[in-house]
């Protein structure tokens, strides 16, 4: 039997073992059941990235309901549960694939409601599966509050960007920043904040018409070709678009010859992914972005579960933090007006408001990290040294629902 096949079988076995151990060791869930409390308060629904991830996560079994449990998260007594649907991002690009994914997502919402959830996050490609406002879901599940989590991600991203630029000693007068895909809700808010702070911003996306509109509205430099962007000091990526990946080629075209390039990456999958980063790590300082930290946040099975998501202790994706914080604000603090707001909308007022909610719930910016490994040095001075091996914090072959990230 080929080694690769053996490895795949080993991964499936480890996946099965992890799921069994999580269920057995979730003593909080057992206590909730014994005391008559709901099993979950918040559910994070996500799709799978690709076929390889589906095999690693589900093994050879197709889930009867079309979805299954992922990592279990607790914060301030709030029970959060990832629920993965049995569809990949590629399948959801087809008409039939979207129809099936919608059915799976609705079934996952039924599971969430049946098990006591009050807040549901639509993560990854499920965000716009039901249109821009999710009207179908809201009508069908009036007792659930839905969010796409982008306001929380954008708030934490801005904090990360401010801190990273400061740590790298990039000032407004001299720094030139490439913003990838600035036409999305998060990107538009990020562009506005960077411009207001006085930075020179270059907008990069593949849509020439959109770029022209952006230039007319903001006066920003624009480019649809990374080759024409010129050299920049930093890159901010806040889009999940596959067409807007940075990659090694982008680093070589954008970096000053005598300096490293600062990359602040909130994209999932990463704009500069782990394989590309390993190739050019001597030429960049990369930081994960858009995540949140709480000393009261815990994963069932701790590091084993965290490493599946390449996250540090107490760290969760910004969208997850938004969902957990909204539950606390509404159902523990009585801020019921938040339940009347449309959290499919992403704008600066909502981002600022969710920032206050996150702070009250005990979330703060995490220590800077790159694929879960702490980043201490933001010095961009470049020295042409021999390549240094990079080992991410994950260091595992267990199933990782990368699309779980928001």
N, C-alpha and C positions, 0 to 999 in steps of 0.2 A: 504494500500500500504506500503511495507517495507520502513524503513527509508533510507536504502542504495539507493533504487530506487528514493526516493524523492530527495536525495542528488545529484544523477546523473542528474535528471531533473533540479534541481536548477543550477547545473554547466553548463548545456546546455543553460539555459536561460541567465546566466551571460555571457557565451561565445557569444551568439547572441547580447546581449546588448553591450559588448565590441567592437565587430566588427562594429556595427552601429555607436557607438560613435567615434571610431577612424576615420571612413570615414567622419563623419560630422565635426569633429574638426580639420581635417588636412587642415588648412587654407593655408599652403604653397603649397599643391597640387592644391587647388582651384586657387591660384594666378598664379601658373605655367600654368594652363590651360587657364586662362584669358589672359596671356601675350604671349601665343604661345610657351612656353618652353616645353620640354619633361616632361612627368609625373615622370619618374624615370631616374636616372643616373646609378645606381648599383642595381642589383637584387641578393639576396641570396636564392638559391634553396636548399630545404632540404626535407627529408622524415620525417615520423612520427616514434616515438619510438615503440608504441604498440597499441593494440586495444583500451585500455582505453584512451590513448591520442587522438586517432582518434575520439572517441566519444566526448571527451571534446572539441576538436578543431573544428570539422565539425558538431557536433550534429547528427541529424537524416538525414541530407541531404548529398547526394553525389554531389560534385562539378561537374558541367557540363563539364568543361574543364579538370577535373582530378587534379586540383590544385587551390589554393585560397590564398588570402592575409593573411599575418601574421603581426607582428609589423612593424611600419614605423619609419625609423631612418634618421635624418638629421645631417650632420657634415660639417661645413665650406661651407654651401650652396649646398652641394652634397646630392641628394635625394636617400636614400637606402630603399629597400622594400624586406621583407621576402616573399617568395612564397613557400608554402608548398604543396608537391605532396601527393596524396591520396594513399600512400603505406607505410606499416610499414617495419621496419628493418628485421623482421622475414620473411615477404613475399618476400623480395628482395633476400633471400637466395635460393629460388627456381628458376628454369629456367623460368617458366611462370611468376613468380612474377617479375623477373628482366626484362623480355620482356615488361610487363605492365609499370613498373617504368621507363624504358627508354622512352617509348612513352609519359608518363606523363611529364618527364623531358624535352623532345624535345618540347612538347607543351608549357611548362613553358618558355623555351628559346624563342619560337615564341612570347609569350606574352611580354617577356622582350624587345625583339627587336622592336616589334610593338609600345611599349610605350616609346621608346627612349633610353633604356639602352645601355651602351657601355661596361660595365664590368659585368661579371656574376661569382659569387662564387658558386661552387658546394660543399655543406656542408654535414656533417654526412655521411650516406652510399651512397650518390650520387657521392662521390669523384672518385671512380674507376668504376662507372657504365658503362663507355664507354672506359674501358681499361686504361693502364698506362699513355697514352698520350692524350686521348680524341680526337683522330684524326677525328672521325666521326662528332663530334660537331664542330670542327674547320673548317672542309670542308663545312659543311652545313650552318654555321653562320660565314662567313669570317669577318664580321664587328663587331663581339663581341670578347672581350678578356676574356678568361676563366682562372680561377685560382681555386685551391683547398684550398688555404689559409694556408697551412701548414708551409710555410716559415715565415709568420707573427706570427703564433702561436709559432713556435720554438724560434723566436727571443725574444718574450715577456716572454716565459717560462724560457729561460736562465737568463734573468734579474731577474725574480722572484726567481729562484733557488739561484743565487748569493746572493741576498739580504736576503733571508730566512736563508741560512746557516750562513751568517754574523750576522743576528739578533739573531740567536740561539747560537751564539758563538761556532760554530763547525769549527775547523781549519783543514787544510789539513793533518797534521801529525797524528791526532788521529781519525778523523771522518771516519766511514764506512757507505757507502751509497748503498742502494738497488735500482737498476734501472730496472723498469718493462718493459719488451719487448724492448731490445736495438737494435733489428735488423731492425726496421722500419726506415724511413728517419729521423724523428725527434729524435728517440731514438739513432740512430747511431751518429748523431751530438752531442747530449747531452753526450753520453759516451765519445766521443773524447774530449769535453771541460772539463768534470770533471776529466778525466785522465791527461790532460795537466795542470790542476790547481793543481794536486798532490793528489787528493782524492783517497781513496781505494774504488773501485766500485765492487759490486756484480751484475752480470747480471742474471735476472730471466725471463724465458719464458718456454713454454711447449715443444718446438721443440729441441730435443737433438742434431740433426744434425747441426742446426743453432748455438746452443750454442758452439758446438765444433769448428765451424768455427770462432766464435767471440773470443774464447779463443786463438786459434792459431794466430789470427790477432793482438789481443790487449794484451793478457796475463791476462785479467780480470778473477776474480773468476766467476764461473758459477754454476747455479743450475736450475733444472727443477721442483724441489719440494720446496715449501716455508718452509716446515719443516726442510730442510737441509741448509737453507740460513744462519742460525746463527743469532745472535743479531746484529742489526744495529742501527745507530743513526738517519738516515733519509731515507725516501723513496721518489723517484721521479717517477711519473707515467705520461707517455706521450703517452699512447696507448688507443684506443677505444675498444680494444678486450674484449669481454665478458669473455673469459677464463683467463683473467689476472686481475680480480678484487681482491682487497686487503681484504676487509671485516673484521669483528671482529676477526675471527680466525687468519688472517694474523697479526693483531696488537698484539695479545697475543703471537704469536710465534716469532715475530721480536723485540719487545720492550725489552730494558734492564729493569730488575726488579726494579731498583731504579731511572729510568728516563722515561720521556714521549718520545714518538716517534714523530719526525717531519715528516709530510706528505705533500708533495708538489704535488698537484693533478691537472693535466691538462686534465685528461680523461673525456670524455663525452659519456655515462653516467659516473658519478664519480667512480673512483676506490674504494674509501671509500665513499659510498653513504650516503645520509642524515640520513637514518634509522640506519645504522651501526654506523655512527658518534655519534648519540644521545645515543647509548649504551655505547660507550667507550670514550666519550669526555674528561673524566678526565685523560685518559692515552695517549692522543695525542695532538699535536698542528697541526691543519690542515689549509692549505692555498689553495684557488683556484689559479690557475696559467694559463698562456697563454692568458691573457686578456689585454686590452689596455684602457687607459683613455684619454679623450679629453674634455677640458672645453667648447668646441664648439659643443659637441655632444648632441643631444636631441632626445627623443622619443615622438611621438605623444601620448598624454594622460599621459606623464611623468611617475610618479611612478607606476601607474596602469599597464602600459605596461612593465616597467622594472621589476616589481615583477613577471611577468609571466616567466621571464628568470632568476630570482634570481640574478639580477645585480644591482650594486650601480649606483648612479647618474653619468652620463658621461662615463660609462664603457660599453665596447662592447667586444665581443669575438675577439681573435687575428686575425682569418681568415677574419672576417668582416672588421676589421681595415685595413688589407692588401688590400682588394678590394676597400675600400673607398680611401685609400692613392694612390693606383695605378691610379684610375680615376683622382685624382687631379694632380699627377705628369705628366700624359700623356696629359690630355685634358685641363689643366689649366696652366701648366708650360712648355708644349711642349717637354717633355722628351720622344719622340716617340720611342726611342730605346727600352724602357721597353715593348712596345707593341709587339716587335719582339721576346721577350724572352718566353721560355716555362715555365709557372708557374705551370705545373703539376709536374715538377721536384723539388725536395727538396734537397738542399745541402748547405754546409757552405758558399760558395760565394754568393748564392742567399739570404741566411738568413741575411748575413751582409749587402747586398745591400738593402734588403727590410727594414732593420733596419734604414738605412739612410732616405729612403722614408717615413717611419712612423714618424720619428722625424720631418721631414720637414712639414708633414701634421698636426703636432700638437699633435701626440699621444705620450703618456708616460706610464710608469708602473703605474697601479692604486694602491691606498692604499691597503695593504694586507687585504684580506677578506676571510671568510669561508662561503660558500653558501650565499654570499651577505652581511654577517654581519662582521663588521670590526674586525680585529685581531690586538690587541695592545701588547699582552704578548707572547713573544717567549721563555720564560724561560722553560727549559725542566726538571727542578728539580721536582721530583715526590713526591706528598703528597697524602696519601690514604684518601681523603676527601669523604664525602657523595656525591652522584651523584647530579649534578646541571642540571636543566632543560635547554634544548637548544631550542630556538625559532629562526628559520631562518628569514632573512629579508622578505622573500616572504609573509608568513602569509596569504595566500589566497587559495581559492578553484577554482580559474579560470583556464582555459585551458592553459597548459604550453607545448609548443612544445620543449621538452628537446633536441630533436635531432636538433633543430635549432642551438644549440651551436656547435662551430667548434673546 
